[in-house]
Amino acid sequence: MTSAPALPRLGHGGTPPGARRPAGKIARGLVALTKPRIIELLLVTTVPTMLLAQRGVPSLRLVAVTLIGGTLAAGSANTINCYIDRDIDAVMKRTSRRPLVVKGQGAIKPWEALAWGIALGAGATLLLGLMANWLAASLADAAIVFYIFVYTLGLKRRSPANIVIGGAAGCFPVLVGWAAVTGTVALPAVVLFAVIFLWTPPHFWALAMKFRKDYAAANVPMLPVVATPAQVARKILWYSYAMVAATLALIPFAGWIYGVLAAALGAWFLAEAHGLDARVRAGQITPPAQAAEATLAAGAPSPSPAPMRLFHLSIAYLTLLFAAVAVTALLPWGRW
């Protein structure tokens, strides 16, 4: 009786050792490592800032250079973040299909991801430095360094303040956009930086409330992991008020029409933040303790959609707020 032939051993990426990976699969994996959906949100803040800095439309060449350079810089930071966090990405259900993780079929090798991230950062620096100005390039580099060393390596696995401080990396695109147009960083750009800085905790904590078990399984001390839902909801409310106040601080630079729009959008955001706080206090966010194990297996989301309502609203809010900045920057009237 003959034995069955041995099955080939699968190597990295689910293919036999030495087998060639399809070029399309590699390309898609490299793009996925840059987290394109996050980059889109970062770029939404860049163009309106450039319009406000110019008080009109900058040269399309400069806008294109800044957007491409910003995309490369953000892609660099996100890719190196995926390289460093590939161990916890494998544990978390939400990230288990990323290209460096086995469940994502391991489309990319770790050394390839690191080299890709470094190459993107170098490309961003050269493009912004040579075709915009070196201040814009330096600010983009600062964002990369801050995201990798302060957030990913320094705070993410150690402190509940990780997203509060580390989230500053996502605020740099407004500084890059302003610097690309003016060659300086002025007070309006700093105000916009503060708006995004204060927006980030409510936005991300709402997501982390839903995926609390996911972060706990990976030993990442996001605030919803180490604090009660009531404490998280209250901090979301505090940051929401501070954020709205920061948006109103831009009125002297953006004009009264922007002020009306910012106040209306702020009221909308605060209404949802108060609604989340009320629902948490009414016990509608966390299921009863006796049902928790059955309904919240490790990595499973909360059964309540309430935190995600604020999460999705926060994206729409930021988009509309910066659209208001853009529109009012182009209007010939409505300024002080």
C-alpha contacts under 8 A as a table, 3 or more apart, distances in Angstrom:
res1	aa1	res2	aa2	distance
8	P	16	P	6.39
9	R	16	P	5.86
9	R	17	P	7.24
10	L	13	G	7.96
10	L	14	G	5.40
10	L	15	T	5.14
10	L	16	P	4.40
10	L	17	P	6.35
11	G	14	G	5.73
11	G	15	T	5.50
11	G	16	P	5.24
11	G	17	P	4.95
12	H	15	T	6.52
12	H	16	P	7.98
12	H	17	P	7.42
12	H	102	V	7.96
12	H	105	Q	7.87
12	H	106	G	5.98
12	H	107	A	7.62
12	H	109	K	7.46
13	G	21	R	7.90
13	G	102	V	7.14
13	G	105	Q	4.90
13	G	106	G	4.12
13	G	107	A	4.88
13	G	108	I	7.21
14	G	105	Q	5.87
14	G	106	G	7.09
15	T	19	A	6.19
15	T	21	R	7.51
16	P	19	A	5.46
21	R	25	K	7.09
21	R	26	I	7.07
21	R	107	A	8.00
22	P	25	K	5.31
22	P	26	I	6.53
23	A	26	I	5.13
23	A	27	A	6.14
24	G	27	A	5.07
24	G	28	R	6.09
25	K	28	R	5.17
25	K	29	G	6.10
25	K	107	A	6.65
26	I	29	G	5.05
26	I	30	L	6.18
26	I	107	A	6.08
26	I	108	I	6.41
27	A	30	L	5.19
27	A	31	V	6.26
28	R	31	V	5.18
28	R	32	A	6.08
29	G	32	A	5.02
29	G	33	L	6.27
29	G	99	P	5.33
29	G	107	A	5.92
29	G	108	I	6.23
30	L	33	L	5.25
30	L	34	T	6.98
30	L	99	P	7.71
30	L	108	I	7.15
30	L	113	A	7.15
30	L	116	W	7.52
31	V	34	T	5.49
31	V	35	K	7.31
31	V	36	P	7.31
32	A	35	K	5.43
32	A	36	P	6.75
32	A	98	R	7.39
32	A	99	P	7.08
33	L	75	G	7.54
33	L	78	N	6.65
33	L	79	T	4.92
33	L	82	C	6.55
33	L	98	R	7.24
33	L	99	P	6.77
33	L	113	A	7.71
34	T	39	I	7.84
34	T	74	A	7.23
34	T	75	G	4.13
34	T	76	S	6.72
34	T	77	A	7.75
34	T	78	N	5.10
34	T	79	T	5.01
35	K	38	I	5.63
35	K	39	I	6.56
35	K	75	G	6.91
35	K	78	N	6.37
35	K	79	T	7.72
36	P	39	I	4.95
36	P	40	E	6.22
36	P	75	G	7.65
37	R	40	E	5.21
37	R	41	L	6.79
38	I	41	L	5.35
38	I	42	L	6.50
39	I	42	L	5.00
39	I	43	L	6.21
39	I	71	T	6.37
39	I	74	A	6.32
39	I	75	G	7.27
40	E	43	L	5.23
40	E	44	V	6.32
41	L	44	V	5.11
41	L	45	T	7.09
41	L	315	I	7.84
41	L	319	T	7.75
42	L	45	T	5.69
42	L	46	T	6.90
42	L	170	G	6.87
42	L	173	P	6.54
43	L	46	T	4.98
43	L	47	V	6.86
43	L	67	L	6.70
43	L	70	G	7.37
43	L	71	T	7.56
43	L	173	P	7.23
44	V	47	V	6.46
44	V	48	P	7.43
44	V	319	T	6.49
44	V	322	F	7.23
45	T	48	P	5.99
45	T	49	T	6.43
45	T	173	P	6.94
45	T	174	V	6.21
45	T	319	T	7.63
45	T	322	F	6.06
46	T	49	T	5.27
46	T	50	M	6.35
46	T	67	L	7.50
46	T	173	P	5.64
46	T	174	V	5.24
46	T	176	V	7.69
46	T	177	G	5.33
47	V	50	M	5.05
47	V	51	L	6.29
47	V	63	V	7.19
47	V	67	L	7.92
47	V	177	G	6.99
47	V	326	A	7.58
48	P	51	L	5.00
48	P	52	L	6.20
48	P	322	F	5.93
48	P	323	A	6.72
48	P	325	V	5.83
48	P	326	A	4.31
48	P	329	A	7.90
49	T	52	L	5.11
49	T	53	A	6.14
49	T	174	V	5.88
49	T	177	G	6.07
49	T	178	W	6.09
49	T	189	A	7.38
49	T	322	F	7.91
49	T	325	V	7.40
49	T	326	A	7.27
50	M	53	A	5.03
50	M	54	Q	6.12
50	M	57	V	7.83
50	M	58	P	7.07
50	M	63	V	7.81
50	M	174	V	7.99
50	M	177	G	5.26
50	M	178	W	5.47
50	M	180	A	7.77
50	M	181	V	6.26
51	L	54	Q	5.16
51	L	55	R	5.67
51	L	56	G	5.31
51	L	57	V	5.52
51	L	58	P	6.69
51	L	326	A	6.00
51	L	329	A	5.99
51	L	330	L	7.20
52	L	55	R	4.91
52	L	56	G	6.90
52	L	254	A	7.39
52	L	325	V	6.94
52	L	326	A	6.66
52	L	329	A	5.01
52	L	330	L	7.93
53	A	56	G	7.94
53	A	178	W	5.78
53	A	181	V	6.51
53	A	182	T	6.89
54	Q	57	V	6.41
54	Q	58	P	6.05
54	Q	181	V	6.57
54	Q	182	T	7.63
55	R	329	A	5.43
55	R	330	L	6.52
56	G	329	A	6.26
56	G	330	L	5.23
57	V	60	L	7.90
57	V	330	L	7.50
58	P	62	L	6.81
58	P	63	V	6.74
58	P	181	V	7.14
59	S	62	L	5.29
59	S	63	V	6.41
60	L	63	V	4.98
60	L	64	A	6.05
61	R	64	A	5.16
61	R	65	V	6.13
62	L	65	V	5.08
62	L	66	T	6.05
62	L	131	M	7.63
62	L	132	A	6.54
62	L	180	A	7.51
62	L	181	V	7.76
63	V	66	T	5.18
63	V	67	L	6.09
64	A	67	L	5.17
64	A	68	I	6.02
65	V	68	I	5.25
65	V	69	G	5.85
65	V	127	L	7.03
65	V	128	L	6.72
65	V	131	M	6.85
65	V	132	A	7.02
66	T	69	G	5.07
66	T	70	G	5.84
66	T	128	L	6.57
66	T	132	A	7.18
66	T	176	V	7.75
66	T	177	G	6.70
66	T	180	A	6.94
67	L	70	G	5.02
67	L	71	T	6.02
68	I	71	T	5.01
68	I	72	L	6.21
68	I	124	A	7.75
69	G	72	L	5.14
69	G	73	A	6.16
69	G	123	G	7.54
69	G	124	A	4.58
69	G	125	T	7.40
69	G	127	L	6.05
69	G	128	L	5.72
70	G	73	A	5.06
70	G	74	A	6.04
70	G	124	A	6.88
70	G	140	A	7.00
70	G	173	P	6.90
70	G	176	V	7.91
71	T	74	A	5.26
71	T	75	G	5.90
71	T	124	A	7.91
72	L	75	G	5.01
72	L	76	S	6.03
72	L	120	L	5.22
72	L	121	G	6.33
72	L	123	G	6.83
72	L	124	A	5.18
73	A	76	S	5.07
73	A	77	A	6.39
73	A	120	L	6.44
73	A	121	G	5.24
73	A	124	A	5.31
73	A	125	T	7.75
73	A	140	A	6.17
73	A	141	D	7.19
73	A	143	A	7.97
73	A	144	I	6.61
74	A	77	A	5.20
74	A	78	N	6.09
74	A	144	I	7.11
75	G	78	N	5.12
75	G	79	T	5.90
75	G	117	G	7.07
75	G	120	L	6.75
75	G	121	G	7.89
76	S	79	T	5.23
76	S	80	I	6.24
76	S	116	W	7.47
76	S	117	G	4.25
76	S	118	I	6.36
76	S	119	A	7.57
76	S	120	L	5.02
76	S	121	G	5.09
76	S	144	I	7.09
77	A	80	I	5.40
77	A	81	N	6.07
77	A	117	G	6.85
77	A	121	G	7.62
77	A	143	A	7.93
77	A	144	I	4.97
77	A	145	V	7.77
77	A	147	Y	6.43
77	A	148	I	6.45
78	N	81	N	4.94
78	N	82	C	6.26
78	N	117	G	7.83
79	T	82	C	5.10
79	T	83	Y	6.33
79	T	113	A	6.49
79	T	114	L	7.24
79	T	116	W	7.46
79	T	117	G	5.19
80	I	83	Y	4.86
80	I	84	I	6.22
80	I	113	A	7.01
80	I	114	L	5.84
80	I	117	G	5.41
80	I	118	I	7.75
80	I	148	I	7.12
81	N	84	I	5.22
81	N	85	D	5.97
81	N	147	Y	7.91
81	N	148	I	6.29
81	N	152	T	6.38
82	C	85	D	5.09
82	C	86	R	5.64
82	C	89	D	7.84
82	C	100	L	7.45
83	Y	86	R	5.51
83	Y	100	L	7.30
83	Y	110	P	6.21
83	Y	113	A	6.24
83	Y	114	L	6.30
84	I	87	D	7.68
84	I	152	T	7.57
84	I	153	L	7.91
85	D	88	I	5.55
85	D	89	D	6.00
85	D	152	T	7.76
86	R	89	D	4.92
86	R	90	A	6.24
86	R	100	L	6.23
86	R	101	V	6.41
87	D	90	A	5.43
87	D	91	V	6.98
88	I	91	V	5.05
88	I	92	M	6.29
88	I	218	A	5.46
89	D	92	M	5.28
89	D	93	K	7.78
89	D	94	R	7.94
89	D	95	T	5.01
89	D	96	S	5.47
89	D	98	R	7.43
89	D	101	V	6.93
90	A	93	K	7.55
90	A	95	T	6.84
90	A	96	S	4.81
90	A	97	R	7.91
90	A	101	V	5.56
90	A	102	V	7.30
90	A	103	K	7.48
91	V	95	T	7.95
91	V	96	S	6.65
91	V	214	D	7.87
91	V	217	A	6.96
91	V	218	A	5.88
92	M	95	T	5.54
92	M	96	S	5.79
92	M	214	D	5.21
92	M	215	Y	6.82
92	M	217	A	7.03
92	M	218	A	6.34
92	M	299	G	6.08
93	K	96	S	5.10
93	K	214	D	6.53
93	K	299	G	5.28
93	K	300	A	7.48
94	R	97	R	7.69
94	R	211	F	7.98
94	R	214	D	7.45
94	R	299	G	7.39
95	T	98	R	5.75
96	S	101	V	6.12
96	S	102	V	7.71
96	S	103	K	5.77
96	S	104	G	6.34
97	R	101	V	6.20
97	R	102	V	7.49
97	R	103	K	5.19
97	R	104	G	3.62
97	R	105	Q	7.45
98	R	101	V	5.53
98	R	103	K	7.68
98	R	104	G	5.09
98	R	106	G	7.87
99	P	102	V	7.77
99	P	104	G	5.20
99	P	105	Q	6.75
99	P	106	G	5.21
99	P	107	A	5.08
99	P	108	I	5.66
100	L	104	G	6.96
100	L	105	Q	7.88
100	L	106	G	4.95
100	L	107	A	6.51
100	L	108	I	5.50
100	L	109	K	6.50
100	L	110	P	6.62
100	L	113	A	7.99
101	V	104	G	5.18
101	V	105	Q	6.61
101	V	106	G	5.12
102	V	105	Q	4.75
102	V	106	G	4.68
103	K	106	G	7.04
104	G	107	A	7.07
106	G	109	K	6.99
108	I	112	E	6.48
108	I	113	A	6.61
109	K	112	E	5.25
109	K	113	A	6.42
110	P	113	A	5.13
110	P	114	L	6.33
111	W	114	L	5.14
111	W	115	A	6.12
112	E	115	A	5.16
112	E	116	W	5.98
113	A	116	W	5.02
113	A	117	G	6.10
114	L	117	G	5.13
114	L	118	I	6.25
115	A	118	I	5.20
115	A	119	A	6.08
116	W	119	A	5.10
116	W	120	L	6.16
117	G	120	L	5.21
117	G	121	G	6.33
118	I	121	G	5.13
118	I	122	A	6.22
119	A	122	A	5.11
119	A	123	G	6.09
120	L	123	G	5.05
120	L	124	A	6.15
121	G	124	A	5.09
121	G	125	T	6.24
121	G	141	D	7.36
121	G	144	I	7.67
122	A	125	T	5.16
122	A	126	L	6.27
123	G	126	L	5.30
123	G	127	L	5.99
124	A	127	L	5.26
124	A	128	L	6.01
124	A	137	A	7.22
124	A	140	A	7.64
125	T	128	L	5.47
125	T	129	G	5.77
125	T	137	A	5.07
125	T	138	S	7.34
125	T	140	A	7.30
125	T	141	D	6.82
126	L	129	G	5.11
126	L	130	L	5.76
126	L	137	A	7.50
127	L	130	L	5.50
127	L	131	M	5.73
127	L	132	A	7.49
127	L	137	A	7.92
128	L	131	M	5.42
128	L	132	A	4.95
128	L	133	N	6.07
128	L	134	W	6.79
128	L	136	A	6.33
128	L	137	A	4.93
129	G	132	A	5.70
129	G	133	N	4.68
129	G	134	W	4.24
129	G	135	L	7.48
129	G	136	A	6.93
129	G	137	A	5.01
129	G	138	S	7.92
130	L	133	N	6.34
130	L	134	W	7.29
132	A	136	A	7.01
132	A	137	A	7.93
132	A	180	A	5.56
133	N	136	A	5.62
133	N	137	A	6.56
133	N	179	A	7.80
133	N	180	A	6.21
133	N	183	G	6.81
134	W	137	A	4.81
134	W	138	S	5.92
135	L	138	S	5.03
135	L	139	L	6.18
135	L	176	V	7.83
135	L	179	A	6.40
135	L	180	A	7.62
135	L	183	G	6.62
135	L	184	T	7.41
136	A	139	L	5.20
136	A	140	A	6.28
136	A	175	L	7.59
136	A	176	V	4.75
136	A	177	G	7.32
136	A	179	A	5.27
136	A	180	A	5.42
136	A	183	G	7.54
137	A	140	A	5.13
137	A	141	D	6.24
137	A	176	V	7.47
138	S	141	D	5.01
138	S	142	A	6.08
139	L	142	A	4.89
139	L	143	A	6.28
139	L	172	F	6.84
139	L	175	L	7.08
139	L	176	V	5.91
140	A	143	A	5.14
140	A	144	I	6.51
140	A	172	F	6.93
140	A	173	P	7.37
140	A	176	V	6.39
141	D	144	I	5.10
141	D	145	V	6.21
142	A	145	V	5.12
142	A	146	F	5.92
143	A	146	F	5.10
143	A	147	Y	6.05
143	A	169	A	4.95
143	A	170	G	7.41
143	A	172	F	5.95
144	I	147	Y	5.28
144	I	148	I	6.19
144	I	169	A	7.30
145	V	148	I	5.29
145	V	149	F	5.79
145	V	150	V	7.52
146	F	149	F	5.51
146	F	150	V	5.04
146	F	151	Y	6.62
146	F	166	G	7.33
146	F	169	A	5.94
147	Y	150	V	5.86
147	Y	151	Y	5.04
147	Y	152	T	6.19
147	Y	166	G	6.40
147	Y	167	G	7.87
147	Y	169	A	5.37
148	I	151	Y	5.91
148	I	152	T	4.97
148	I	153	L	6.17
149	F	152	T	5.91
149	F	153	L	4.96
149	F	154	G	5.83
150	V	153	L	6.09
150	V	154	G	4.70
150	V	155	L	6.19
150	V	166	G	6.28
151	Y	154	G	5.40
151	Y	155	L	4.94
151	Y	156	K	5.53
151	Y	162	N	6.28
151	Y	163	I	7.47
151	Y	165	I	7.43
151	Y	166	G	4.37
151	Y	167	G	7.57
152	T	155	L	6.34
152	T	156	K	5.33
152	T	157	R	7.74
152	T	166	G	7.90
153	L	156	K	6.77
153	L	157	R	7.69
154	G	157	R	7.44
154	G	158	R	7.14
155	L	158	R	5.09
155	L	159	S	5.36
155	L	161	A	7.32
155	L	162	N	4.78
155	L	166	G	7.14
156	K	159	S	6.34
156	K	160	P	7.81
156	K	162	N	4.92
156	K	163	I	7.33
156	K	166	G	7.86
156	K	220	V	6.60
156	K	221	P	7.38
156	K	222	M	7.84
157	R	162	N	7.82
157	R	219	N	6.99
157	R	220	V	4.92
157	R	221	P	6.25
158	R	162	N	7.55
158	R	220	V	7.38
158	R	221	P	6.66
159	S	162	N	5.36
159	S	221	P	6.09
159	S	222	M	7.54
160	P	163	I	7.50
160	P	221	P	5.23
160	P	222	M	5.02
160	P	223	L	4.98
160	P	226	V	7.37
161	A	164	V	5.14
161	A	165	I	6.22
161	A	166	G	7.96
161	A	222	M	7.67
161	A	223	L	7.38
162	N	165	I	5.74
162	N	166	G	5.46
162	N	167	G	7.62
162	N	222	M	7.16
163	I	166	G	4.92
163	I	167	G	4.93
163	I	200	T	7.47
163	I	201	P	6.37
163	I	204	F	7.54
163	I	222	M	7.71
164	V	167	G	5.49
164	V	168	A	7.39
164	V	197	F	7.57
164	V	200	T	7.19
164	V	201	P	5.79
165	I	168	A	5.85
166	G	169	A	6.15
167	G	170	G	5.65
167	G	171	C	7.35
167	G	197	F	6.48
167	G	200	T	6.24
167	G	201	P	7.72
168	A	171	C	5.18
168	A	172	F	7.15
168	A	196	I	7.95
168	A	197	F	5.58
169	A	172	F	5.82
170	G	173	P	6.92
170	G	196	I	7.53
170	G	197	F	7.71
171	C	174	V	6.35
171	C	175	L	7.57
171	C	193	F	5.12
171	C	194	A	7.70
171	C	196	I	5.63
171	C	197	F	6.09
172	F	175	L	5.16
172	F	176	V	6.20
172	F	193	F	6.89
173	P	176	V	4.91
173	P	177	G	6.01
174	V	177	G	5.07
174	V	178	W	6.13
174	V	189	A	6.23
174	V	192	L	6.75
174	V	193	F	6.39
175	L	178	W	5.18
175	L	179	A	5.97
175	L	185	V	6.45
175	L	189	A	5.78
175	L	190	V	7.33
175	L	193	F	7.16
176	V	179	A	5.14
176	V	180	A	5.99
177	G	180	A	5.16
177	G	181	V	6.58
178	W	181	V	5.39
178	W	182	T	6.12
178	W	183	G	7.53
178	W	184	T	7.17
178	W	185	V	6.41
178	W	186	A	7.86
178	W	189	A	6.40
179	A	182	T	5.19
179	A	183	G	4.53
179	A	184	T	4.90
179	A	185	V	5.65
180	A	183	G	5.80
182	T	185	V	7.68
185	V	189	A	6.39
185	V	190	V	7.48
186	A	189	A	5.59
186	A	190	V	6.62
187	L	190	V	4.97
187	L	191	V	6.23
188	P	191	V	5.02
188	P	192	L	6.28
188	P	250	L	6.50
188	P	253	F	6.67
189	A	192	L	5.09
189	A	193	F	6.12
190	V	193	F	4.88
190	V	194	A	6.24
191	V	194	A	5.01
191	V	195	V	6.29
191	V	246	A	6.61
191	V	247	T	7.59
191	V	249	A	7.05
191	V	250	L	6.46
192	L	195	V	4.95
192	L	196	I	6.47
192	L	246	A	7.87
192	L	247	T	7.47
192	L	250	L	7.61
193	F	196	I	5.44
193	F	197	F	6.09
194	A	197	F	4.87
194	A	198	L	6.08
194	A	243	M	7.66
194	A	246	A	6.60
195	V	198	L	5.37
195	V	199	W	6.07
195	V	243	M	5.43
195	V	244	V	7.67
195	V	246	A	5.48
195	V	247	T	5.98
196	I	199	W	4.83
196	I	200	T	6.07
196	I	243	M	7.79
197	F	200	T	5.56
197	F	201	P	7.77
198	L	201	P	6.46
198	L	202	P	7.80
198	L	239	Y	5.86
198	L	240	S	7.19
198	L	242	A	6.69
198	L	243	M	4.98
199	W	202	P	5.94
199	W	203	H	6.29
199	W	239	Y	7.16
199	W	240	S	6.85
199	W	243	M	5.86
199	W	314	S	7.87
200	T	203	H	5.12
200	T	204	F	5.97
201	P	204	F	5.25
201	P	205	W	5.61
201	P	236	I	6.90
201	P	239	Y	7.14
202	P	205	W	5.29
202	P	206	A	6.05
202	P	235	K	7.94
202	P	236	I	4.76
202	P	237	L	7.67
202	P	239	Y	6.65
202	P	240	S	6.72
202	P	311	F	7.72
202	P	314	S	7.92
203	H	206	A	5.61
203	H	207	L	6.88
203	H	310	L	7.19
203	H	311	F	5.21
203	H	314	S	5.84
203	H	315	I	7.71
204	F	207	L	5.14
204	F	208	A	6.15
204	F	311	F	7.17
205	W	208	A	4.78
205	W	209	M	5.95
205	W	222	M	7.77
205	W	223	L	7.05
205	W	224	P	6.88
205	W	232	V	7.44
205	W	236	I	7.42
206	A	209	M	5.19
206	A	210	K	6.83
206	A	307	P	4.83
206	A	308	M	6.14
206	A	310	L	6.39
206	A	311	F	5.42
207	L	210	K	5.42
207	L	211	F	6.48
207	L	307	P	6.63
207	L	308	M	6.19
207	L	311	F	6.07
208	A	211	F	4.92
208	A	212	R	5.38
208	A	215	Y	7.53
208	A	222	M	6.98
208	A	223	L	7.87
208	A	224	P	6.24
209	M	212	R	5.15
209	M	224	P	5.41
209	M	225	V	7.98
209	M	229	P	7.49
209	M	302	S	7.55
209	M	307	P	6.40
210	K	301	P	5.04
210	K	302	S	4.80
210	K	304	S	7.96
210	K	307	P	6.34
210	K	308	M	7.08
211	F	214	D	5.11
211	F	215	Y	6.53
211	F	299	G	6.53
211	F	300	A	6.73
211	F	301	P	5.00
211	F	302	S	6.77
212	R	215	Y	5.36
212	R	216	A	6.16
212	R	222	M	7.91
212	R	224	P	5.99
212	R	225	V	5.60
212	R	299	G	7.67
212	R	301	P	7.48
212	R	302	S	7.95
213	K	216	A	4.91
213	K	217	A	6.02
213	K	225	V	7.46
213	K	296	L	7.27
213	K	297	A	7.47
213	K	298	A	5.29
213	K	299	G	5.10
213	K	300	A	6.67
213	K	301	P	7.47
214	D	217	A	5.29
214	D	218	A	6.59
214	D	298	A	5.99
214	D	299	G	3.80
214	D	300	A	6.78
214	D	301	P	7.87
215	Y	218	A	5.14
215	Y	219	N	6.17
215	Y	220	V	5.17
215	Y	221	P	7.10
215	Y	222	M	6.91
215	Y	225	V	7.00
215	Y	299	G	7.58
216	A	219	N	4.92
216	A	220	V	5.94
216	A	221	P	6.96
216	A	225	V	5.95
217	A	220	V	7.75
217	A	298	A	6.49
217	A	299	G	7.10
220	V	225	V	7.89
221	P	224	P	7.96
221	P	225	V	5.78
221	P	226	V	6.25
222	M	225	V	5.39
222	M	226	V	6.82
223	L	226	V	5.38
223	L	227	A	5.74
223	L	232	V	6.78
224	P	227	A	5.29
224	P	228	T	6.58
224	P	229	P	6.48
224	P	232	V	6.12
225	V	228	T	7.86
227	A	231	Q	6.10
227	A	232	V	6.48
228	T	231	Q	5.23
228	T	232	V	6.35
229	P	232	V	5.06
229	P	233	A	6.04
229	P	280	V	6.47
229	P	285	I	7.68
229	P	286	T	7.52
230	A	233	A	5.16
230	A	234	R	6.15
230	A	277	D	6.96
230	A	280	V	5.89
230	A	281	R	6.16
231	Q	234	R	5.18
231	Q	235	K	6.27
232	V	235	K	5.18
232	V	236	I	6.15
233	A	236	I	5.01
233	A	237	L	6.28
233	A	273	A	7.68
233	A	276	L	6.64
233	A	277	D	5.00
233	A	280	V	7.09
234	R	237	L	5.02
234	R	238	W	6.36
234	R	277	D	6.30
235	K	238	W	4.99
235	K	239	Y	6.19
236	I	239	Y	5.29
236	I	240	S	6.02
236	I	273	A	6.92
237	L	240	S	4.98
237	L	241	Y	6.37
237	L	270	L	7.35
237	L	273	A	5.62
237	L	274	H	6.66
237	L	277	D	7.39
238	W	241	Y	5.36
238	W	242	A	6.39
239	Y	242	A	4.99
239	Y	243	M	5.96
240	S	243	M	5.02
240	S	244	V	6.23
240	S	269	F	7.48
240	S	270	L	6.43
240	S	273	A	7.21
241	Y	244	V	5.21
241	Y	245	A	6.21
241	Y	270	L	7.06
242	A	245	A	5.08
242	A	246	A	6.24
243	M	246	A	5.05
243	M	247	T	6.36
244	V	247	T	5.06
244	V	248	L	6.44
244	V	262	A	7.82
244	V	263	A	7.61
244	V	266	G	5.39
245	A	248	L	5.20
245	A	249	A	6.43
246	A	249	A	5.04
246	A	250	L	7.07
247	T	250	L	5.64
247	T	251	I	7.63
247	T	262	A	6.50
248	L	251	I	5.49
248	L	259	G	6.27
248	L	262	A	6.69
248	L	263	A	7.13
249	A	252	P	7.06
250	L	253	F	5.52
250	L	254	A	6.00
250	L	259	G	7.87
251	I	254	A	5.04
251	I	255	G	5.11
251	I	256	W	6.22
251	I	258	Y	6.62
251	I	259	G	5.30
252	P	255	G	5.80
252	P	256	W	7.84
252	P	336	W	6.89
253	F	335	R	7.81
253	F	336	W	8.00
254	A	257	I	7.98
254	A	258	Y	5.99
254	A	259	G	7.61
254	A	325	V	6.79
254	A	328	T	6.70
254	A	329	A	6.65
254	A	335	R	6.53
255	G	258	Y	5.55
255	G	259	G	6.38
255	G	328	T	7.31
255	G	334	G	5.62
255	G	335	R	3.97
255	G	336	W	5.53
256	W	259	G	4.69
256	W	260	V	6.28
256	W	334	G	5.81
256	W	335	R	6.08
256	W	336	W	6.90
257	I	260	V	5.24
257	I	261	L	6.44
257	I	328	T	6.79
257	I	334	G	5.49
257	I	335	R	7.49
258	Y	261	L	5.13
258	Y	262	A	5.92
258	Y	324	A	5.95
258	Y	325	V	6.44
258	Y	328	T	6.04
259	G	262	A	5.06
259	G	263	A	6.03
260	V	263	A	5.24
260	V	264	A	6.27
261	L	264	A	5.16
261	L	265	L	6.12
261	L	321	L	7.61
261	L	324	A	6.74
262	A	265	L	5.12
262	A	266	G	5.88
262	A	321	L	6.35
262	A	324	A	7.59
263	A	266	G	4.98
263	A	267	A	6.15
264	A	267	A	5.19
264	A	268	W	6.39
265	L	268	W	5.04
265	L	269	F	6.29
265	L	317	Y	6.68
265	L	320	L	7.90
265	L	321	L	7.08
266	G	269	F	5.09
266	G	270	L	6.06
267	A	270	L	5.12
267	A	271	A	6.03
268	W	271	A	5.23
268	W	272	E	6.61
269	F	272	E	5.35
269	F	273	A	6.25
269	F	313	L	7.43
269	F	314	S	7.24
269	F	317	Y	7.09
270	L	273	A	4.89
270	L	274	H	6.00
271	A	274	H	5.19
271	A	275	G	6.09
272	E	275	G	4.78
272	E	276	L	6.13
272	E	310	L	6.35
273	A	276	L	5.14
273	A	277	D	6.26
273	A	310	L	6.88
274	H	277	D	5.00
274	H	278	A	6.09
275	G	278	A	5.06
275	G	279	R	6.12
276	L	279	R	5.14
276	L	280	V	6.12
276	L	306	A	6.50
276	L	307	P	6.84
276	L	310	L	7.53
277	D	280	V	5.21
277	D	281	R	6.23
278	A	281	R	5.15
278	A	282	A	6.10
279	R	282	A	4.94
279	R	283	G	6.29
279	R	284	Q	5.33
279	R	285	I	6.57
279	R	306	A	7.84
280	V	283	G	5.11
280	V	284	Q	5.63
280	V	285	I	5.24
280	V	286	T	7.51
281	R	284	Q	7.59
283	G	286	T	6.30
283	G	287	P	7.61
284	Q	287	P	7.17
284	Q	304	S	7.26
285	I	302	S	7.56
285	I	303	P	7.88
285	I	304	S	5.66
285	I	306	A	6.89
285	I	307	P	7.87
286	T	302	S	7.32
286	T	304	S	7.67
287	P	291	A	6.42
287	P	292	A	5.91
287	P	303	P	7.81
288	P	291	A	5.44
288	P	292	A	6.17
289	A	292	A	5.08
289	A	293	E	7.75
290	Q	293	E	7.13
291	A	294	A	5.39
291	A	295	T	6.16
292	A	295	T	5.25
292	A	296	L	5.41
292	A	297	A	7.95
293	E	296	L	5.46
293	E	297	A	5.97
294	A	297	A	6.57
295	T	300	A	7.86
295	T	302	S	7.93
295	T	303	P	7.25
296	L	299	G	7.51
296	L	300	A	5.34
296	L	301	P	6.65
296	L	302	S	6.56
296	L	303	P	7.82
297	A	300	A	5.29
302	S	305	P	7.35
304	S	307	P	7.39
305	P	308	M	5.41
305	P	309	R	6.35
306	A	309	R	5.20
306	A	310	L	7.04
307	P	310	L	5.53
307	P	311	F	6.42
308	M	311	F	4.65
308	M	312	H	6.01
309	R	312	H	5.44
309	R	313	L	6.01
310	L	313	L	4.92
310	L	314	S	5.88
311	F	314	S	5.23
311	F	315	I	6.78
312	H	315	I	5.36
312	H	316	A	6.60
313	L	316	A	5.11
313	L	317	Y	5.94
314	S	317	Y	4.89
314	S	318	L	6.17
315	I	318	L	5.38
315	I	319	T	6.25
316	A	319	T	5.16
316	A	320	L	6.11
317	Y	320	L	5.24
317	Y	321	L	6.00
318	L	321	L	5.04
318	L	322	F	6.22
319	T	322	F	5.45
319	T	323	A	6.11
320	L	323	A	4.83
320	L	324	A	6.17
321	L	324	A	5.10
321	L	325	V	6.49
322	F	325	V	4.77
322	F	326	A	6.17
323	A	326	A	5.00
323	A	327	V	6.11
324	A	327	V	5.20
324	A	328	T	6.02
325	V	328	T	5.48
325	V	329	A	6.04
326	A	329	A	5.18
326	A	330	L	6.54
327	V	330	L	5.31
327	V	331	L	6.41
328	T	331	L	5.07
328	T	334	G	7.23
331	L	334	G	7.03
